[in-house]
Amino acid sequence: MGQFPIKSLELGSHKVADVAAVVMDHPLLEMMSKAVGPIEGIIGFPFFARYRMTLDYQAKRMTLVPNGYEPVDLVQKIEAALLEGSKPKARIVAPAAQWGLVVDKDAQDEEAGVTLKQVLVGGAAAAAGLRSGDRLLTLDGRWTDSVADCYEAVRHVPPGTTVPVIVERGGKKMTFTVKPRSGL
């Protein structure tokens, strides 16, 4: 068990280099191996976070589109969190950065991105030129295919930092730069 470097990992035509892999003997893998046959391992977040993935179950095809995201080393992050576990932390109740937008996505909506349901007048998004009805595709290079994805993407952007935002408007992709304001 432990973390080991993988020089190269290929899945179809997609290839990543120098990826850290966590090797562990997990009881679930043994149970799955008994049910479906030998399993050598599971490819997870460090590989798939780099792509927008679409599964076509009827065609038995997985499509991966690079998104430019470089995932953090989760093992180091978990270790650091465990070591800091005994220290009290201050928690921010409101978001540190204010974007001035409301996003939404219906459960049946399978298109890329989320809809900008509302762009608040005088907010950072409005100042950048975003409009209600725009389809938010990426924020600072992170995909935004769900409301949760949007929360995760904005969490990484400090107030006052200018970041690229890609939207679809009228069938055309457009790039804007948004500078979220301080929420404190």
Rosetta silent file (secondary structure, phi, psi, omega in degrees, C-alpha in Angstrom):
SEQUENCE: MGQFPIKSLELGSHKVADVAAVVMDHPLLEMMSKAVGPIEGIIGFPFFARYRMTLDYQAKRMTLVPNGYEPVDLVQKIEAALLEGSKPKARIVAPAAQWGLVVDKDAQDEEAGVTLKQVLVGGAAAAAGLRSGDRLLTLDGRWTDSVADCYEAVRHVPPGTTVPVIVERGGKKMTFTVKPRSGL
SCORE:     score description
SCORE:     0.000 S_00000001
   1 L     0.000  151.564  178.504    0.000    0.000    0.000 S_00000001
   2 E   143.204 -173.613  179.259    1.062    3.572   -0.608 S_00000001
   3 E  -106.721  133.337 -176.921    1.421    6.188   -3.304 S_00000001
   4 E  -135.499  146.790  178.514    3.522    5.440   -6.375 S_00000001
   5 E   -79.324  142.590  173.033    4.344    7.379   -9.554 S_00000001
   6 E  -113.485  121.464 -177.752    3.038    6.187  -12.915 S_00000001
   7 E   -65.581  -40.559 -177.029    5.239    7.355  -15.790 S_00000001
   8 E  -152.037  137.359  177.154    2.489    7.046  -18.390 S_00000001
   9 E  -132.690  124.676 -179.678   -1.207    6.139  -18.389 S_00000001
  10 E  -119.954  136.737  173.847   -3.176    5.699  -21.598 S_00000001
  11 E  -133.746  103.588 -172.817   -6.902    5.254  -22.018 S_00000001
  12 L    64.006 -127.906 -179.603   -7.759    5.043  -25.695 S_00000001
  13 L   -90.791    1.007 -178.356   -6.121    8.018  -27.374 S_00000001
  14 E   -95.064  136.117 -175.789   -5.791    9.952  -24.102 S_00000001
  15 E  -139.532  136.459  172.269   -2.490    9.907  -22.292 S_00000001
  16 E  -126.475  153.332 -178.590   -1.188   11.507  -19.104 S_00000001
  17 E  -122.544  153.895  176.740    2.339   11.394  -17.739 S_00000001
  18 E    51.627   57.565  179.131    3.807   11.445  -14.250 S_00000001
  19 E  -103.228  135.478  175.870    0.558   10.706  -12.408 S_00000001
  20 E   -81.840  137.066  178.526    0.601    9.678   -8.764 S_00000001
  21 E  -122.940  139.763  176.126   -1.373    6.509   -8.022 S_00000001
  22 E   -96.894  125.593  178.790   -2.597    5.273   -4.682 S_00000001
  23 E  -109.647  122.572  178.853   -2.227    1.536   -4.263 S_00000001
  24 L  -145.892  151.168  176.675   -4.325   -0.044   -1.550 S_00000001
  25 L   -93.702  100.200 -175.359   -5.745   -3.393   -0.720 S_00000001
  26 L  -108.129  132.845 -178.771   -9.427   -2.578   -0.380 S_00000001
  27 H   -57.167  -31.722  179.542  -12.021   -5.227    0.560 S_00000001
  28 H   -62.736  -39.413  178.265  -14.418   -3.847   -2.052 S_00000001
  29 H   -61.793  -40.782  179.181  -11.948   -4.659   -4.851 S_00000001
  30 H   -64.325  -43.184  178.668  -11.717   -8.245   -3.658 S_00000001
  31 H   -63.173  -42.919  179.489  -15.519   -8.562   -3.543 S_00000001
  32 H   -64.739  -39.182  179.080  -15.859   -7.046   -7.024 S_00000001
  33 H   -61.597  -39.184  178.163  -13.167   -9.383   -8.372 S_00000001
  34 H   -66.429  -34.421 -176.764  -15.092  -12.385   -7.088 S_00000001
  35 H   -81.118  -39.851 -172.703  -18.295  -11.145   -8.720 S_00000001
  36 H  -118.672   -3.160 -177.069  -17.035   -9.963  -12.137 S_00000001
  37 L   109.497  177.085 -173.953  -13.560  -11.409  -12.530 S_00000001
  38 L   -58.546  134.593  174.614  -10.061  -10.082  -11.878 S_00000001
  39 L  -120.841  122.701 -178.962   -9.722   -6.349  -11.279 S_00000001
  40 L   -83.856  -23.149 -179.181   -6.226   -4.928  -11.455 S_00000001
  41 L   166.068  178.101  179.942   -7.248   -1.535  -10.093 S_00000001
  42 L  -123.709  130.794  175.027   -9.538    1.441  -10.462 S_00000001
  43 L   -88.854  129.613 -173.893   -8.693    4.598  -12.392 S_00000001
  44 L  -128.358 -145.549 -172.156  -10.049    7.574  -10.501 S_00000001
  45 H   -51.010  -47.661 -176.298   -9.981   11.292   -9.928 S_00000001
  46 H   -57.114  -27.272  177.056   -6.320   12.066  -10.789 S_00000001
  47 H   -90.909  -55.305 -171.004   -6.967   10.815  -14.344 S_00000001
  48 H   -70.268  -23.509  179.444  -10.651   11.583  -14.979 S_00000001
  49 L   -64.286  -18.282 -179.305  -10.625   15.104  -13.471 S_00000001
  50 L   -80.336   -4.011 -173.236   -8.581   16.186  -16.492 S_00000001
  51 E  -135.442  153.738  165.251  -11.481   15.438  -18.863 S_00000001
  52 E   -92.125  118.809 -171.994  -15.149   16.083  -19.459 S_00000001
  53 E  -107.529  136.443  174.219  -16.428   12.544  -19.746 S_00000001
  54 E  -124.815  130.994  177.212  -19.508   11.321  -21.594 S_00000001
  55 E  -107.613  126.047  174.347  -20.737    7.732  -21.395 S_00000001
  56 E  -109.005   98.784 -174.605  -22.857    6.338  -24.240 S_00000001
  57 L   -67.497  -36.169 -179.660  -24.212    3.116  -22.805 S_00000001
  58 L   -66.236  -43.194 -179.579  -25.943    2.004  -26.010 S_00000001
  59 L   -84.483   -6.877 -176.823  -22.810    2.392  -28.125 S_00000001
  60 L    54.452   51.076 -176.005  -20.626    1.183  -25.236 S_00000001
  61 E  -134.334  138.515  174.864  -18.386    4.217  -25.744 S_00000001
  62 E  -113.741  129.194  179.163  -16.732    6.661  -23.392 S_00000001
  63 E  -111.258  130.103  178.831  -15.709   10.067  -24.765 S_00000001
  64 E  -118.364  126.160  178.065  -13.050   12.137  -23.003 S_00000001
  65 E  -118.741  119.084 -179.348  -12.510   15.819  -23.854 S_00000001
  66 E   -56.919  138.964 -179.581   -9.506   17.518  -22.185 S_00000001
  67 L  -116.327   -2.245  177.940  -10.557   20.426  -19.951 S_00000001
  68 L    83.081   -1.446 -178.694   -7.138   21.781  -18.922 S_00000001
  69 L   -80.275  133.246  175.527   -7.675   21.047  -15.228 S_00000001
  70 L  -110.637  108.758 -176.625   -4.685   19.719  -13.266 S_00000001
  71 L   -68.134  152.206  176.978   -5.910   17.955  -10.114 S_00000001
  72 L   -75.774  163.772  176.440   -4.194   18.448   -6.784 S_00000001
  73 L   -76.651  102.381 -175.237   -2.360   15.612   -5.067 S_00000001
  74 H   -64.749  -35.546 -179.380   -5.229   14.198   -3.017 S_00000001
  75 H   -62.802  -45.500  178.322   -3.042   12.020   -0.815 S_00000001
  76 H   -62.999  -39.545 -179.648   -1.007   15.032    0.321 S_00000001
  77 H   -65.405  -41.733  178.752   -4.201   17.023    0.864 S_00000001
  78 H   -65.814  -44.320  178.659   -5.766   14.231    2.957 S_00000001
  79 H   -60.049  -44.383  179.625   -2.596   13.809    5.000 S_00000001
  80 H   -62.821  -41.437  179.574   -2.443   17.556    5.669 S_00000001
  81 H   -64.538  -39.640  178.908   -6.121   17.626    6.682 S_00000001
  82 H   -66.228  -39.687  179.633   -5.609   14.720    9.078 S_00000001
  83 H   -69.142  -31.313  179.567   -2.579   16.387   10.654 S_00000001
  84 H   -86.367   -5.311 -173.106   -4.489   19.664   11.051 S_00000001
  85 L   -52.567  -30.759 -177.011   -7.559   17.859   12.395 S_00000001
  86 L   -85.230  -10.629 -178.077   -6.937   18.812   16.017 S_00000001
  87 L   -88.607  133.216  175.988   -6.567   22.528   15.294 S_00000001
  88 L   -69.620  142.625 -179.437   -9.734   24.686   15.404 S_00000001
  89 L  -120.805  144.185  171.946  -10.440   26.444   12.125 S_00000001
  90 L   -77.862  139.949 -179.882  -12.348   29.600   11.377 S_00000001
  91 L  -114.836  134.938  175.461  -15.162   28.963    8.918 S_00000001
  92 L   -90.318  123.737 -178.352  -16.445   31.475    6.400 S_00000001
  93 L   -81.176  -43.387  177.934  -20.225   31.326    6.254 S_00000001
  94 L   -93.923  155.829  177.373  -20.611   33.514    3.176 S_00000001
  95 L   -63.246  145.799 -179.365  -18.525   33.017    0.049 S_00000001
  96 L   -68.902  -31.943 -179.058  -15.314   34.994    0.056 S_00000001
  97 E  -116.020  139.137  178.786  -15.944   36.203   -3.506 S_00000001
  98 E  -104.406  123.958 -177.200  -19.201   37.608   -4.880 S_00000001
  99 L   -99.681  -28.065  179.605  -19.952   36.777   -8.513 S_00000001
 100 L    75.078   40.986  177.375  -23.413   38.288   -8.888 S_00000001
 101 E  -148.400  157.266  176.759  -25.058   35.367  -10.653 S_00000001
 102 E  -124.739  128.056 -179.309  -27.524   32.560  -10.044 S_00000001
 103 E  -110.763  157.795  179.431  -27.106   29.235  -11.882 S_00000001
 104 E  -154.048  153.987  174.761  -29.579   26.420  -12.473 S_00000001
 105 L  -154.449  122.947  177.630  -29.798   23.080  -14.242 S_00000001
 106 L   -68.886  151.818 -178.953  -32.855   20.855  -14.598 S_00000001
 107 L   -60.660  -31.739 -178.199  -32.475   17.177  -13.716 S_00000001
 108 L   -85.333   -8.052 -176.634  -33.312   16.160  -17.314 S_00000001
 109 L   -73.774  114.781 -179.381  -30.817   18.626  -18.824 S_00000001
 110 L  -107.627    2.640  179.529  -27.933   16.644  -20.362 S_00000001
 111 L   -73.475  157.022  177.152  -26.273   19.505  -22.251 S_00000001
 112 L   -64.709  143.115  174.559  -22.855   20.796  -21.228 S_00000001
 113 L    86.088 -178.407  177.076  -22.842   23.612  -18.696 S_00000001
 114 E  -127.788  159.766 -179.162  -25.464   25.287  -16.540 S_00000001
 115 E   -90.592  135.595  172.371  -27.861   28.124  -17.286 S_00000001
 116 E   -78.949  100.430 -176.432  -27.302   31.584  -15.843 S_00000001
 117 E   -71.776  -36.666 -179.376  -30.784   32.007  -14.398 S_00000001
 118 E  -148.219  134.633  172.300  -30.053   35.484  -13.099 S_00000001
 119 E  -116.082  115.523 -172.595  -27.208   37.984  -13.509 S_00000001
 120 L   -74.337  131.101  179.087  -27.462   40.594  -10.787 S_00000001
 121 L   -59.840  131.201  179.445  -27.324   44.229  -11.862 S_00000001
 122 L    84.383   -2.532  179.443  -24.104   45.828  -10.609 S_00000001
 123 L   -84.231  172.326 -178.403  -22.471   42.443   -9.896 S_00000001
 124 H   -62.614  -40.041 -179.384  -19.147   41.155  -11.198 S_00000001
 125 H   -64.717  -42.985  178.946  -20.788   38.902  -13.808 S_00000001
 126 H   -64.491  -41.427  178.993  -22.877   41.778  -15.208 S_00000001
 127 H   -61.282  -30.246 -179.975  -19.820   44.042  -15.322 S_00000001
 128 H   -81.138  -14.383  179.516  -18.043   41.383  -17.408 S_00000001
 129 L   105.659    5.796  177.381  -20.923   41.210  -19.915 S_00000001
 130 L   -72.349  152.707 -177.506  -22.626   37.973  -18.879 S_00000001
 131 L  -132.611  152.154  171.919  -26.405   37.788  -19.355 S_00000001
 132 L   -57.489  138.599 -178.428  -29.303   35.797  -17.966 S_00000001
 133 L    95.849  -17.488  174.889  -29.876   32.829  -20.260 S_00000001
 134 L   -61.628  150.374  176.750  -26.180   32.358  -21.078 S_00000001
 135 E  -101.857  110.188 -179.227  -24.981   28.772  -20.770 S_00000001
 136 E   -77.606  116.656 -177.308  -21.944   28.695  -18.427 S_00000001
 137 E   -99.401  -47.558  176.922  -19.515   26.058  -19.759 S_00000001
 138 E  -141.234  152.825  177.362  -16.276   26.682  -17.846 S_00000001
 139 E  -133.968  115.483 -177.683  -15.105   28.979  -15.095 S_00000001
 140 L    54.348   40.944  177.249  -11.360   29.507  -14.716 S_00000001
 141 L    80.437   -1.344  178.720  -10.714   26.372  -16.789 S_00000001
 142 E  -101.250  136.269  179.873  -12.985   24.180  -14.666 S_00000001
 143 E   -69.060  153.500 -178.245  -16.042   22.608  -16.241 S_00000001
 144 L  -132.527   66.159 -178.228  -19.434   23.618  -14.857 S_00000001
 145 L   -88.003   -3.741  176.730  -21.792   20.811  -15.828 S_00000001
 146 L  -147.722  166.177  176.752  -23.731   20.980  -12.554 S_00000001
 147 H   -61.992  -38.722  178.258  -24.545   23.502   -9.861 S_00000001
 148 H   -62.173  -39.383  176.642  -22.103   21.622   -7.594 S_00000001
 149 H   -59.127  -39.559 -179.993  -19.378   22.024  -10.245 S_00000001
 150 H   -64.236  -45.033  177.873  -19.985   25.791  -10.180 S_00000001
 151 H   -59.563  -42.499 -179.990  -19.633   25.940   -6.398 S_00000001
 152 H   -65.016  -41.771 -178.440  -16.408   23.964   -6.624 S_00000001
 153 H   -65.357  -46.518 -177.431  -15.031   26.186   -9.411 S_00000001
 154 H   -70.019  -24.779  179.428  -15.771   29.515   -7.681 S_00000001
 155 H   -60.331  -26.689 -175.942  -14.347   28.175   -4.414 S_00000001
 156 L   -91.076   -0.907 -176.000  -10.870   28.280   -5.973 S_00000001
 157 L  -108.139  111.823  178.002  -11.027   31.906   -7.130 S_00000001
 158 L   -69.109  151.279  176.440   -9.999   34.541   -4.576 S_00000001
 159 L   -56.666  143.391  178.036  -11.806   37.905   -4.641 S_00000001
 160 L    84.202   -1.992  179.239  -10.191   40.425   -6.974 S_00000001
 161 L   -92.997  128.833  178.585   -8.707   37.755   -9.255 S_00000001
 162 L   -86.671  126.692 -177.752   -9.624   38.056  -12.931 S_00000001
 163 E  -131.897  151.712  177.033  -10.535   34.694  -14.472 S_00000001
 164 E   -78.467  141.953  176.718  -11.809   33.516  -17.867 S_00000001
 165 E  -130.525  127.493  179.084  -15.400   32.354  -18.149 S_00000001
 166 E  -107.612  127.219  177.892  -16.679   30.572  -21.267 S_00000001
 167 E  -125.537  161.948  170.856  -20.393   30.736  -22.051 S_00000001
 168 E  -111.054  127.336 -179.499  -22.572   29.712  -24.941 S_00000001
 169 E  -135.699  120.581  178.938  -24.906   32.437  -26.191 S_00000001
 170 L    60.376   34.080  178.566  -27.062   32.026  -29.270 S_00000001
 171 L    81.794    1.150 -179.739  -25.189   28.875  -30.282 S_00000001
 172 E  -115.995  139.563  174.822  -21.768   30.577  -30.132 S_00000001
 173 E   -81.517  135.179 -178.839  -19.044   30.108  -27.520 S_00000001
 174 E  -133.917  142.631  178.726  -17.861   33.370  -26.002 S_00000001
 175 E  -110.322  131.807  177.392  -15.083   34.086  -23.493 S_00000001
 176 E  -124.688  161.494  173.069  -15.423   36.788  -20.840 S_00000001
 177 E  -116.748  127.962 -177.654  -13.178   37.804  -17.970 S_00000001
 178 E  -117.659  138.362  177.828  -14.814   38.169  -14.564 S_00000001
 179 L  -120.048   92.779 -178.311  -13.275   39.741  -11.480 S_00000001
 180 L   -63.331  147.556 -176.870  -15.329   38.628   -8.469 S_00000001
 181 E   -94.718  162.752  179.149  -15.626   41.111   -5.639 S_00000001
 182 E   -67.090  134.253  179.456  -14.933   40.589   -1.954 S_00000001
 183 L   -98.366    0.902 -177.304  -17.895   39.125   -0.102 S_00000001
 184 L   -97.098    0.000    0.000  -16.629   39.977    3.362 S_00000001
